[in-house]
Amino acid sequence: MTEFLLPLVLGFGTGILSAWGVGGGTLLLLCMTLFLGVEQQTAQGINLLYFLPTAGMGLLQHRKNGLLDTDLLRTAIPWGLPFALLTAWLSTSLDTDLLRRPFGIFLLLAGCMTLKNTKKQRGNP
């Protein structure tokens, strides 16, 4: 009966953090693999389903508020789409254990860069 409670709490918590801009989708992926025992590929698929509607709503809101850099989008989208498709296709042929370590390193580096940029914005060296 209470087997749904932990996934519900984790989903709710990561959703709140995502709304604050903390990266709830990434946290959801980690929570699913570490705490719920979901296989990484399944967790990534669920994360994508979680991400698409929230990203779409964010895009609409940014457009409404005039916060989109349309020149940058016109440059990035034609390059980003084919490379995203290519890397998605390549990742299906790789062993997921091979992808875990680089993904973990990427998360650590992204976190460090975020902390470094936050310090710069506050005026700290």
N, C-alpha and C positions, 0 to 999 in steps of 0.2 A: 504493500500500500504506500509506503513512504519512499519507494525506489525512485520516484520522480522528483523528490524534494531537492536532492543535491543538483541534478541537472537544471532544475528550475531556478535555484538560487544562483548557480554559476552563470546561467544565461541572463538573469535579471541584473546581476552585478556587472557583468561585462558590457551589457547594454547601457547601463548608467555611465560607466567609464567611457564607453564609446561616445556617448552624447557630450561628454566633457572634453573629448578630443584626445583621450589617453591611448587609443588603439585597442578598443574592445575586441575587434575581430581577431587580432593577434593573441590577445589574452584568452579569448574563447578557444582558439586552436590549442593553446598550451593547456588550458584546463581540461579540454576533452581528452587529450593524449595522456596527460599526467594523472588526472584524478578520476576520469571516467573509463579509462582503458580502451578508448576508441582508437582504431588503427589510424595512422597518420593520413593515408589517402582519403579515408572516409571523413576524417575531421577536416581536411582541406576542402572537400566537396561541400560539407555543411557550412564551413566558413565562407565559401564563395556564395552560397545561397543566402547567408546572413549579410554579406557585404553588398551584393548587387542592389537590393532595394534601398538600403541606407545610403549608399553612394549616390544612387539616382536622386533621392530626395535632397541630399546635400548639394548636388549639382544644380538642381532646380532652384534651390534657395540662394545659392551663390549667384546664379544668373539673375534672379529677381533683384538681388541687392547690388548688381553691377560689379561683382568681384571676380569675374572671369577674364583672364587675359586671352582674348580670342586669337591674337597673333601667335602666341605660344601654342595654343591648342591646334591651330592650323598647321604648325610645324611638327608638333609632337605626335599627333594622332596618326598621320600616314606612316610614320616610322614605328610607332609603338604597337599598332595592331598586328602587323606581320611578325614582328619579333615576339610578341606575346603568344601568338599562335604557334610559332616555331618552337619556343621554349616549352610550351605546354605539351606539344607533341613529343619533343625530346624527353621530357620528364616521365612520360608514360613508359618509355623503354628502359629507364634506370631503376635500379633497386632503391626502395624508399629508405633503407638503412644508409645508403650512400648519400642521400640528400639531407639526412637529419643534422649531421655535424655542420655542413656549410650554412644551413638555415639557422642553426643556433648561433653560429659565429656572426651571421648577418644581423640577428636580433640584438646581440651584444654590442656590435658596432653601431647599429642604429640608435640604441639606447645611450651609448656614450656620446654620440654626435648630438643627440637631442639635449643631453645635459650640458654639453660644452656650449651649444648655441644659446641655451637658457641663461647660462652664466654671462655670456657676452651681452645679451640683451639687458641684463640687470646692471651692467657696467663693471662686473668683476673680471679680472684678467684670466 
